[in-house]
């Protein structure tokens, strides 16, 4: 009799665990579908620029020839530090 009750409790616990795992997985997958996708890069208006950045740690250089219209974009990072803008912004 005790074996039958113990087996029944194992089956109930396994069923409960399976339902909980299913609900967590379904909620995670549902969260991927929420929100609007980012805009297509071809739809963003770009302007011609000549921003030159230099890494303050190792001296590596980067040139940015086009950027979204408006403000100066955030400086890229290299060697875990933000790079410095070396060309004047007009």
Order of alpha helices (4+ residues) and beta strands (2+ residues): alpha-beta-beta-beta-beta-beta
